[in-house]
Each structure stands twice: as structure tokens, then as C-alpha cells.
Amino acid sequence: FEAEEFDDNLGTLGLYGEWDNRNSIFTPDEGFRIKATANIARSFTGSDSDLERYELFTTVFLQPTTWWVCGLKAEGMAVSNGSPFYYYPFLIMRGIPMMRYQGQATLLFETEQRFDVTRRWSVVGFIGTGRTFSDQEFMKDDNWHTAGGVGFRYLVARLFRLRMGVDIAAGPDQFAYYIVFGHYWNR
């Protein structure tokens, strides 16, 4: 039996592009954001491994009425063969533990609906689904994993449209709570 070694030296070179026209970076009511990143690791970047990592992330916020905000999110990530396990993407959703569902590629869709009950208080409901893709037998998972929940928000700073609150989410394996400052999708 021989253990496989992973070199921790992953010097990367990357490209990053982002377009953001949301009306607030904290808790948006309208607008969209799209972010794309591409990273490569080669010997000339100081890496001991040859690999690539790609990410595409987009959110859209619509406000059909003054008291209702509809948020939509789509996200995809992928890494090349030969990447160390800790570099693999995983599903990032409320109700699913970090790194629970991991693979060479991920695809995720989520929606969040916010209803403003008063000028300062809001309730939210959210649901999402995602899955991983992998060539490796030990990581194969052909299932879509769904999680959702409810929460509330309080408008802390009107000038910045900054809301804070608590979410309770249920996933395939557990319940969890989240203290949210701004919007959960901000990253």
C-alpha cells in the first residue's frame, strides 16, 4: 500500500470578470450580478501540479411590487482531472453542510422570495437544488440535492438597504440556522 501525496504548492494565475448593476451591494431589490473566474496552475505559476478551476456565478433580483423581491441564482464550478480533493467544488446552499456534496463539477439553482411586511420587517422563503458531477467512482452522485427554508429580516440601515436576520433551513440530512448580514448570496 502506498499513500498518494498532495503537494500544497498550488500557485495559480487567474482571470476574473464581474458585472454588477444591483441597487445595493448589501441587500439588493433590483438588478443582476454575473461573475466569472478561471484559474490555472502550472510550473511557471509556481505550482507543483497542472490543473484548472472555473466558476460562473449569477444572481438576478426583480421587484414585481413594492413589497415583494424575487431573487434567482445559478452557479456552476468545475476543476480539471488531477486536482487535489480539497480543490474540488462543492454545493453551497443553506441547509446543506459545507463540502457535503463535492465533485469535479457542480451545478446549482436557487430562488429566494422576500416579502416586506412593514417598512423594516420582512419574511423570506428560499429553495434550491444542485448536483455534482465526477468521473471518479468514489465521488459519483447522480442525485439532485434540494434544500430550503424560511427566515426574517430587519432593515438595519435604510440608507445602505442593509438587512439582517435569521434563516432556518432543512436539507437532505439536517436542519440548520444561519445568521445573515446583508444577503446570503454575497460572496
C-alpha positions in Angstrom: 0.0 0.0 0.0 1.4 3.4 -1.0 -0.2 6.7 0.1 -0.7 9.3 -2.5 1.0 12.6 -1.7 -0.6 16.0 -2.4 1.7 19.0 -2.8 0.4 22.1 -1.1 2.1 24.4 -3.5 -0.7 25.5 -5.8 0.4 28.8 -7.2 -2.3 29.9 -9.7 -2.8 32.5 -12.3 -6.3 33.7 -12.8 -8.8 35.8 -14.8 -11.7 37.5 -13.0 -14.6 39.3 -14.6 -17.7 40.8 -12.9 -20.7 42.9 -13.9 -22.9 44.2 -11.1 -25.8 46.7 -11.5 -27.7 45.8 -8.3 -29.2 48.8 -6.5 -27.4 47.7 -3.3 -24.3 45.5 -2.6 -25.8 44.5 0.8 -29.5 43.5 0.3 -30.5 44.2 -3.3 -34.0 44.8 -4.5 -33.3 45.0 -8.3 -30.5 44.3 -10.7 -28.2 41.5 -11.6 -24.6 40.3 -11.0 -22.5 38.0 -13.0 -19.1 36.8 -12.0 -16.7 34.5 -14.0 -13.3 33.3 -12.8 -10.7 31.0 -14.4 -7.6 29.8 -12.6 -4.7 27.8 -14.0 -1.8 26.2 -12.1 1.3 25.3 -13.9 5.0 25.2 -13.1 5.5 28.8 -14.4 3.0 30.0 -11.8 4.9 28.3 -9.0 2.7 25.2 -8.8 3.7 21.6 -8.4 0.5 20.5 -10.1 -1.1 21.2 -13.5 -4.8 22.0 -13.1 -7.6 24.4 -13.9 -10.6 25.7 -12.0 -13.6 27.6 -13.5 -16.5 29.3 -11.9 -19.6 31.1 -13.2 -22.0 32.8 -10.7 -25.0 34.9 -11.5 -27.8 36.4 -9.4 -30.9 38.3 -10.6 -33.2 40.4 -8.4 -36.7 41.5 -9.6 -39.2 43.6 -7.7 -42.7 42.9 -9.1 -44.3 45.0 -6.4 -43.0 47.4 -3.7 -43.4 44.7 -1.1 -42.1 41.6 -3.0 -38.5 40.9 -4.1 -37.7 37.8 -6.2 -34.1 36.6 -6.3 -32.7 33.9 -8.6 -29.3 32.4 -8.5 -27.4 30.0 -10.9 -23.9 28.7 -10.3 -21.5 26.3 -11.9 -18.0 25.3 -10.9 -15.5 22.8 -12.4 -11.9 21.6 -11.9 -9.7 19.6 -14.2 -8.6 16.0 -13.6 -5.7 15.6 -11.3 -6.8 18.3 -8.9 -6.4 17.6 -5.2 -9.6 16.7 -3.3 -9.6 19.9 -1.3 -9.7 22.0 -4.5 -12.9 20.3 -5.7 -16.1 22.5 -5.8 -19.0 21.7 -3.5 -22.6 22.7 -3.2 -23.0 26.0 -1.2 -26.6 26.2 -0.1 -28.4 26.9 3.2 -29.4 23.5 4.7 -26.5 21.6 3.2 -23.3 21.2 5.2 -20.1 22.7 3.6 -18.3 20.2 1.4 -21.0 17.5 2.0 -21.6 17.1 -1.8 -18.4 17.6 -3.7 -17.3 16.6 -7.2 -15.2 17.7 -10.2 -18.1 19.9 -11.3 -21.2 21.4 -9.6 -24.4 23.0 -10.9 -26.8 24.8 -8.5 -30.0 26.8 -8.9 -31.7 28.7 -6.1 -34.5 31.2 -5.5 -35.3 33.4 -2.6 -38.6 35.4 -2.2 -38.6 38.3 0.3 -41.9 39.9 1.4 -41.7 43.2 3.2 -44.4 43.1 5.9 -43.6 46.6 7.2 -41.1 49.2 6.3 -38.4 47.5 8.4 -39.5 43.8 8.8 -39.5 41.2 6.1 -40.0 37.4 5.8 -38.1 35.3 3.3 -38.6 31.9 1.8 -35.9 30.1 -0.2 -35.4 26.8 -2.0 -32.6 25.4 -4.2 -31.3 22.3 -5.8 -27.9 21.2 -7.0 -25.8 18.3 -8.0 -22.3 17.2 -8.5 -20.6 15.6 -11.5 -17.5 13.4 -11.3 -15.6 10.8 -13.3 -14.2 9.2 -10.1 -16.2 6.3 -8.9 -16.0 7.2 -5.2 -17.4 10.6 -5.9 -20.2 9.7 -8.3 -23.5 11.1 -7.3 -26.4 11.3 -9.9 -28.8 12.8 -7.4 -30.1 16.4 -7.3 -30.0 17.6 -3.7 -32.7 20.0 -2.5 -32.7 22.3 0.5 -35.0 25.2 1.5 -36.3 27.2 4.4 -37.7 30.4 5.8 -36.4 33.4 7.7 -36.9 37.0 8.6 -35.0 40.2 8.0 -34.8 43.6 9.8 -33.8 46.7 7.9 -30.8 47.9 10.0 -29.6 50.8 7.8 -32.1 52.3 5.4 -29.5 54.4 3.5 -27.5 51.3 2.6 -30.5 49.0 2.2 -28.8 46.7 4.8 -30.9 44.0 6.2 -30.0 41.4 8.9 -31.9 38.4 10.1 -32.0 34.6 10.8 -32.8 31.7 8.4 -33.8 28.2 9.3 -33.1 25.7 6.6 -33.8 22.0 6.0 -31.6 19.9 3.7 -31.4 16.2 2.9 -29.7 15.3 6.2 -30.3 18.1 8.7 -31.8 21.3 9.9 -29.6 24.4 10.3 -29.9 28.0 11.2 -28.0 31.0 9.8 -27.4 34.5 11.0 -27.5 36.6 7.8 -25.9 40.0 7.5 -26.7 41.5 4.0 -27.8 38.9 1.5 -26.7 35.3 1.9 -25.6 35.1 -1.7 -23.0 37.9 -1.3 -19.5 36.3 -1.7 
